Amino acid sequence: MSDWSRGLHRYRFRSVWLLNAPPAVVYAVLERAETYPRWWPQVREVTLLDGASGTARFRSLLPYDLRVVASERVRDPGAGVLEMEMRGDLAGWARWTVVPGAGGTRAVFEQDVEVCKPLLRRFALLGRPLFLANHALMMRAGRRGLAAWLARG
């Protein structure tokens, strides 16, 4: 596969969420992936396979699901880091870094993935702007959902 083709299917994302709760509380919610569907509308399903891996299904505005198997790579509450490796419709990694921030917590989500789902690979060139917008909407809804979840106490 050429570098151009690989780059066409690769996405790097970074989102910063400022949340009005202590870092330890935010970290505790983020490390419980099985609860994500309760507060993040686009995370449709999470099934734990064991203490360090599980499956997840995502769907945002565009009419397709992404399914991944995620395996824990780093769980470090002291540093505020949660990192997972993914395979399936997306292959790569995602990381949360949770640190004190203005008025509460600064949660940084970073992701470096290659799209493996054949349909999305087929439409990679023309679909890229839509895929990026779809991801941005998903992240915005996730931040709002987590903020509301935390506010419930």
N, C-alpha and C positions, 0 to 999 in steps of 0.2 A: 504494500500500500504506500502511495506517495505521501510526502509530508503535507502536500496541499490537501489531499483527500483526508488524511488523518486530522488536519486542522479544521476541516469543514465539519467534522463530526464531534469535535472536542469543544467543551464549554467549561469556562472558569467563571465562577460566581463568587461574589462577596457581598454580604448584606450586614448592616449594623443595626441592631435593635436596641433602643434605649428603653428600659423598663423600670417602673416604679416599684421595685421590690429588692430585697437584699440578694446579692450574688448566690449565696448558699441556697436560697429558696428557688431561684431561677434554675440553678444547676440541678436541683433535686427534681424539678418538673422535666427538664430536658433529658435527664438520664433515664426516665421512664417512658421509653418509646411507645409502649403499648397504650399510653394515654393520649398520644398525639391526635387520634381521630376525634377525641372529645373536644379539643379546642382548636384544631387546625382543619378547617373544612376540606381542604384538598388532599389531606392524608386520609384516604378512604378506609384503609385497613392495615393493621399491624398484627402479626402473629408471631409470638416468641417461639423460637425453636429450642433454645436452651438459655443459659444465663448470659451468653455472649453473642447470640445471633438471632436473626428473625427475618421474616419476609414482610414487605410493605408494598402497598398499592397506592399510587398517587393519581390524581386527575384534577386538572385545573379547568380553565375555560375551554380549551380546545378539546374536541371529542376523541381523546385517546387516553388509555391508561398506561402507566409505566409501572412495571413490577420489578422489584429488586430483592436480592438476598443480601442483607447487611450483616457484617461481622465486626465486632468491636476490635479496634486496634489500640486505642488509648482510652483509659478512664482514670483521670487524675483530678479528684475533687480539689486538692490543694492548689493546683495550677489552674483549675477551672476549665479543663480540656476534656472534651468527649470527641473521639474520632472513630470513624467506621470506614471499612472497605465495602464497596458495593460491586455486585455482579448481577447480570440479568439484562434488562432493557437499558440500563446504565452501568458502565464499568468505571470504577475509579474510587474516589474517596470523598468524604464530607467531614467537616470538623466544626464543632461549636467551641468557642473560647469565651468564657464568662468571667468578667472582671468588674470591680467597682466602677461606676460611672456617675455622671451628674444626677444626683437625686435617687440613685439606686444602682442599676446594673447596666453594663454595656455588654450585650451578647453579640458576638461576631460569628456569622455563619459563612464558611468558605467551602467551596465544592470544586473539584476538578474531575470531570467525567467525560467519557466518550459515549455517544449514543450508539447502542447496539441494536435497537429495535428496527427491523428491516423497513417498515413503512416510513419512519422518521429519517432514516438514512437516505431513502429514495428521494425525499423532498428536502434534503438538507440545504441546498443552495437557495431555493425560493422560500422555504419555510423558516429559515433562520431568524428573520426579524419577528415572525409570529411566535416562534419557540421562546425567544428572549422575552417578549412581552408577556407570554403565558407564565414564564418563571417569575417575572417581576410581580405579576398579580398574585401568584401563589405566595410569594414571600410577604407581600403587603398584608394579605389576609392572615397569614401565620402570625405576624407581629401583633395585629389587632386581636386575634384569638387568644394568644398567650397573655397579652395585657389584660384582657377581660377575665381570663381564667385566674390570673394572679390577684386581681382586684376582688374576686369572690372570697379570697382568704383561704 
